């Protein structure tokens, strides 16, 4: 397998695109540079082809939005039909109203809906809305919520974010109710919102989300669920359907458009109606490609056993991986977190992240046709044959890794560069 065209394009990109990518998590630093593809050319179903013609089973699936799969026929056909009628208009459209009404019916707690283009639009709009509604400034966050100043200032990628802005957002630990309670008490009367991923790669402890809901109510704080990942994946009604906990506002993206950019803020009318004055407005907030794609996604979810299929494949993949880790006695170095719709490898050495081991895993998997980002987002288009082939590849890869660990020569077998974390340590 060669990457001649990818490498040539990379050299050109050095003089054209900072970081040579539009999205850090898709870029060349996330794979072992020199022994991995850099640029994609096409995708279909559960597969992606790079510019050199190499075909891969695609498990990262564009960072998660492709719940149905690449180039899903009903989505593609809906977009083609819409192209004949236009994409962006000088007035709102009936279709955006119909989609809003549909989402209000879909989520029992939802009374109003506004659309954006990506998850960061929705989370940032929701935070601004909560600040306007409460008159408070501080935001308590848990999870990843996008690239805007209010959140990214809490990370190691905070360069360019004013210190005063950074001070207004405070992270708290998931499943640690005491940490959240302390923050609410220490900032009493100053907190506008609790924004959190209701589930990341760990399930909530029993009663945890209910307790968060109670604390938000008690302190008169807006509870925002960031469901850009969990929405339509863990349950057709997201975290509400899975855990029966009502947020005040939820933010959806990713799977809502199956790869077509669209996001949504849904929530209670008394808060959402502040958007009459709060500025959440941009040229492509209601473009028709996202609207028609989202409608087709919802129709497919209503009529096809999408989540059942994803659950089955994800469970089989997780079970198979864990069996292989036991077979090759790698459990102390490699583990798997998450759930059927989103599983993530952890590579460690003496308790620290092991990027060399991760790089070797990726290199060897890629060489056999599995685009291994270190995590899996199964789609409706993936098949059991994809799972079986992936486990065959992982069997060979884990066998090699075990041998190299025993012989203490991991680094001798890396042909590319070691991958880098997106959020680099200070």
C-alpha positions in Angstrom: 0.0 0.0 0.0 1.5 3.3 -1.0 0.6 6.9 -0.3 2.4 8.7 -3.2 -0.4 11.1 -4.1 -1.3 11.8 -0.5 2.3 12.8 0.3 2.5 14.9 -2.9 -0.7 16.8 -1.9 0.7 17.2 1.6 3.7 19.0 0.3 1.5 21.4 -1.7 -0.8 21.9 1.4 2.2 23.1 3.4 2.1 26.3 1.4 -1.7 26.7 1.3 -3.5 25.4 4.4 -2.3 26.0 8.0 -2.0 22.6 9.7 -2.9 21.1 6.2 -6.4 20.3 7.4 -9.7 22.0 8.2 -10.2 19.8 11.3 -7.5 18.9 13.7 -9.0 15.5 14.5 -8.9 14.5 10.8 -5.4 15.8 10.1 -2.1 14.1 9.4 -1.0 14.4 13.1 -3.7 11.9 14.1 -2.2 9.0 12.1 1.4 7.7 11.8 2.6 10.2 9.1 4.5 8.3 6.4 2.6 5.0 6.8 -1.0 6.3 6.5 -3.2 8.2 4.0 -3.6 11.9 4.3 -6.2 12.9 1.8 -9.5 11.1 1.0 -11.1 11.0 -2.5 -14.5 9.3 -2.1 -16.6 7.3 0.3 -19.6 5.0 0.1 -21.4 2.9 2.8 -18.9 2.0 5.4 -15.8 2.5 3.2 -13.5 5.3 2.2 -10.9 5.6 -0.6 -7.8 7.8 -0.4 -6.4 9.7 -3.4 -4.0 6.8 -4.1 -7.0 4.4 -4.6 -6.5 2.5 -1.3 -9.8 1.3 0.1 -10.4 1.2 3.9 -13.1 0.1 6.2 -14.0 3.4 7.8 -14.7 3.3 11.5 -14.2 7.0 12.5 -16.9 7.9 9.9 -16.0 11.6 9.6 -15.9 12.0 13.4 -19.3 10.5 14.0 -22.0 12.2 11.9 -22.5 9.3 9.4 -25.0 7.2 11.4 -26.5 5.9 8.2 -23.3 5.6 6.2 -21.5 7.5 3.5 -23.6 8.6 0.5 -26.7 7.0 1.9 -29.1 6.7 -1.1 -32.2 8.4 0.3 -30.2 11.3 1.6 -28.3 11.7 -1.7 -31.6 11.6 -3.7 -33.3 14.1 -1.4 -30.3 16.5 -2.0 -30.5 16.0 -5.7 -34.2 16.8 -5.8 -33.6 19.9 -3.8 -30.9 21.2 -6.1 -33.6 21.7 -8.8 -35.5 24.1 -6.4 -32.5 26.0 -4.9 -30.4 25.8 -1.8 -30.5 29.2 -0.1 -33.3 31.7 -0.3 -34.0 35.3 0.7 -36.9 34.2 3.0 -37.4 31.4 5.4 -38.9 28.2 4.0 -41.8 26.0 4.8 -39.4 23.0 5.1 -37.6 24.5 8.0 -40.9 25.0 9.8 -41.9 21.4 9.1 -38.6 20.1 10.4 -38.9 22.3 13.5 -42.4 20.9 14.2 -41.2 17.4 13.6 -38.4 17.8 16.2 -40.9 19.3 18.7 -43.0 16.1 18.3 -39.9 14.0 18.4 -38.6 15.3 21.8 -41.4 15.6 24.5 -39.6 18.4 26.4 -39.0 20.5 23.2 -41.3 23.5 22.4 -39.1 25.6 20.1 -36.3 24.8 17.6 -33.6 26.9 15.9 -31.1 25.6 13.4 -27.3 26.1 12.9 -24.7 24.4 10.7 -22.5 22.6 13.2 -22.4 21.6 16.8 -20.4 24.6 17.9 -23.1 26.9 16.5 -25.7 25.1 18.7 -23.7 24.9 21.9 -22.6 28.5 21.6 -26.1 29.7 20.8 -27.4 27.7 23.8 -24.8 29.2 26.2 -25.6 32.8 25.0 -29.3 32.1 25.4 -28.8 30.8 28.9 -26.8 33.9 29.9 -29.5 36.1 28.5 -32.3 34.2 30.2 -30.6 34.1 33.7 -28.6 37.4 33.6 -25.6 35.4 34.8 -22.2 34.9 33.1 -20.5 31.8 34.5 -20.9 28.5 32.6 -20.1 25.0 34.1 -19.1 22.5 31.5 -18.4 18.8 31.2 -17.3 17.2 28.0 -16.3 18.7 24.6 -18.4 21.5 23.3 -16.7 23.0 20.2 -14.3 25.6 19.0 -15.7 28.9 20.3 -14.0 31.0 22.9 -16.3 30.3 25.8 -15.4 26.6 25.8 -12.0 26.2 24.1 -10.6 28.6 26.6 -10.8 25.8 29.2 -8.4 23.6 27.1 -4.7 23.5 26.2 -5.8 25.0 22.9 -6.7 28.3 24.5 -4.2 30.5 22.7 -6.1 33.6 21.3 -8.8 33.4 24.0 -8.8 36.4 26.4 -8.1 35.5 30.0 -11.3 37.2 31.1 -13.3 34.9 28.8 -11.5 31.9 30.0 -12.4 32.7 33.6 -16.1 32.5 32.8 -16.2 28.8 32.0 -15.4 26.2 34.7 -15.1 22.5 33.9 -16.5 19.8 36.2 -15.9 16.1 36.4 -18.4 13.6 35.0 -20.1 11.3 37.5 -18.8 13.5 40.3 -21.9 15.1 41.8 -19.9 16.6 44.7 -17.7 18.6 42.4 -20.7 20.1 40.6 -22.5 20.9 43.8 -19.4 22.7 45.2 -19.1 24.8 42.1 -22.7 25.8 42.2 -22.4 26.8 45.9 -19.1 28.6 45.4 -20.6 30.6 42.5 -24.1 31.0 43.9 -26.2 33.5 41.9 -23.5 33.8 39.2 -24.1 30.6 37.1 -26.0 30.8 33.9 -25.8 27.2 32.7 -24.6 23.7 33.2 -23.7 22.3 29.8 -22.7 18.7 29.6 -22.5 15.7 27.4 -25.1 13.5 29.1 -22.9 10.5 28.2 -19.4 10.6 26.8 -17.7 7.2 26.6 -18.9 6.3 30.2 -22.4 5.6 31.3 -23.8 7.9 34.0 -23.9 6.4 37.5 -27.3 5.5 38.7 -29.2 8.7 39.6 -26.4 11.0 38.4 -28.3 12.8 35.7 -31.4 13.1 37.8 -29.3 14.7 40.5 -27.7 17.1 38.0 -31.3 18.0 36.9 -32.3 18.6 40.5 -29.2 20.8 41.2 -29.9 22.9 38.1 -33.5 23.5 39.2 -32.5 24.2 42.8 -29.9 26.8 41.7 -32.1 28.3 38.9 -29.5 27.4 36.3 -30.3 26.4 32.7 -29.4 22.7 32.1 -28.1 22.1 28.6 -27.5 18.7 27.2 -24.9 18.7 24.4 -26.1 15.7 22.4 -24.1 16.3 19.3 -22.7 12.8 19.9 -25.4 11.0 21.7 -28.3 12.4 19.7 -30.0 9.7 17.7 -27.3 7.2 18.5 -27.9 5.9 22.1 -31.7 6.2 21.6 -34.0 7.7 19.0 -34.8 10.4 21.6 -31.2 10.8 22.7 -30.4 11.0 26.4 -34.0 11.9 27.3 -35.2 8.6 25.8 -32.3 6.6 27.3 -32.3 8.1 30.8 -35.7 9.8 31.1 -34.1 13.1 32.3 -35.4 16.4 30.8 -32.9 19.2 30.1 -34.0 22.7 29.5 -32.2 22.9 26.2 -30.5 20.2 24.0 -28.0 20.7 21.2 -28.0 18.3 18.3 -25.6 17.9 15.3 -23.6 15.2 13.7 -26.1 12.4 13.0 -29.0 14.8 12.4 -27.7 15.5 8.9 -25.8 12.2 8.3 -22.8 14.2 7.1 -24.7 17.2 5.7 -24.0 20.2 7.9 -26.9 21.0 10.2 -27.4 21.4 13.9 -30.3 22.3 16.2 -31.1 23.9 19.5 -34.3 22.5 21.0 -35.8 23.5 24.3 -38.5 25.0 26.4 -40.4 28.0 25.1 -39.8 30.3 28.1 -36.0 30.1 27.5 -36.0 29.7 23.7 -38.2 32.7 23.1 -35.4 34.9 24.3 -34.0 34.2 20.8 -36.3 37.0 19.6 -33.6 39.3 21.0 -30.5 37.1 21.5 -28.5 37.3 18.3 -28.3 33.8 16.8 -28.4 34.6 13.1 -26.2 33.7 10.1 -26.5 33.4 6.3 -26.7 29.6 6.2 -28.8 28.9 9.3 -31.6 27.5 7.2 -30.0 26.3 4.0 -32.1 23.6 2.3 -29.5 20.9 2.0 -29.2 20.4 5.7 -33.0 20.7 6.2 -33.9 18.1 3.6 -31.1 15.8 4.8 -32.3 16.0 8.4 -35.9 15.2 7.3 -34.7 12.1 5.5 -32.6 11.0 8.4 -35.6 11.2 10.7 -37.7 9.3 8.2 -35.1 6.6 8.0 -34.8 6.3 11.7 -38.6 6.0 12.0 -38.8 3.3 9.3 -35.6 1.3 9.5 -34.0 -0.7 12.3 -31.0 1.6 12.3 -30.2 1.6 16.0 -30.8 -2.2 16.4 -28.3 -2.8 13.6 -25.7 -0.4 15.0 -26.2 -2.0 18.4 -25.6 -5.5 17.1 -22.5 -4.6 15.1 -21.0 -2.5 17.9 -21.6 -5.2 20.5 -20.0 -7.8 18.3 -17.0 -5.5 17.6 -16.5 -4.8 21.3 -16.8 -8.4 22.3 -14.4 -9.5 19.6 -11.8 -6.9 20.5 -11.9 -7.7 24.2 -11.5 -11.4 23.5 -8.4 -10.6 21.4 -6.9 -8.4 24.1 -7.3 -11.3 26.5 -5.9 -13.8 24.0 -2.7 -11.8 23.5 -2.5 -10.7 27.1 -2.6 -7.0 26.2 -5.2 -5.8 28.6 -2.7 -4.0 30.8 -1.6 -1.9 27.8 -4.7 -1.7 25.7 -8.3 -1.3 26.8 -11.6 -0.4 25.2 -14.1 2.2 26.6 -17.5 3.3 25.5 -20.6 1.5 24.2 -21.9 -0.1 21.0 -22.3 3.1 19.0 -19.0 4.7 20.1 -16.0 2.6 21.4 -12.6 4.1 22.1 -9.2 2.4 22.5 -7.0 3.4 25.5 -3.2 2.8 25.0 -1.2 3.1 28.2 2.2 2.3 29.7 2.7 2.6 33.4 -0.5 4.6 33.6 0.5 7.2 31.0 -0.9 7.5 27.5 1.3 5.5 25.1 1.2 7.2 21.7 3.9 4.9 20.3 1.7 1.9 20.9 -1.3 3.7 19.4 0.8 4.7 16.3 1.9 1.1 15.7 -1.7 -0.1 16.1 -2.8 2.4 13.5 0.0 1.7 11.1 -0.5 -2.0 11.1 -4.3 -1.8 10.9 -4.1 0.7 8.0 -1.7 -1.5 6.1 -4.4 -4.2 6.0 -7.3 -1.9 5.0 -8.8 -0.7 8.3 -8.8 3.1 8.8 -8.0 2.9 12.5 -8.3 6.2 14.3 -8.4 4.5 17.6 -12.1 4.5 17.9 -15.3 3.2 16.2 -18.6 4.7 15.2 -20.6 1.9 13.6 -23.1 2.9 11.0 -26.2 1.4 9.4 -24.2 0.7 6.3 -21.5 -1.3 8.0 -22.0 -5.1 7.9 -21.1 -8.1 10.0 -18.5 -8.9 7.3 -16.9 -5.5 8.1 -16.7 -6.4 11.7 -15.3 -9.9 11.0 -12.7 -8.5 8.7 -11.7 -5.8 11.2 -11.3 -8.5 13.9 -9.2 -10.6 11.6 -6.9 -7.5 11.1 -6.9 -6.7 14.8 -5.9 -10.3 15.5 -2.8 -9.9 13.3 -2.1 -6.5 14.7 -2.4 -7.5 18.4 -0.2 -10.6 17.7 2.5 -8.3 16.4 2.2 -5.8 19.2 2.4 -8.5 21.8 5.5 -9.9 20.2 7.1 -6.4 20.0 6.3 -5.6 23.6 7.8 -8.9 24.7 11.0 -8.2 22.7 11.1 -4.5 23.8 11.4 -3.3 20.2 8.2 -1.4 19.6 10.0 1.7 18.3 12.0 -0.4 15.8 8.8 -1.3 14.0 7.3 2.2 13.5 7.7 3.3 9.9 5.9 6.6 10.3 5.9 9.3 12.9 4.3 9.0 16.3 0.8 10.5 16.4 0.2 13.7 18.4 -2.7 14.5 20.7 -5.1 17.3 19.5 -5.1 18.8 22.9 -1.4 18.9 23.6 -0.1 19.0 27.2 1.2 22.3 28.4 
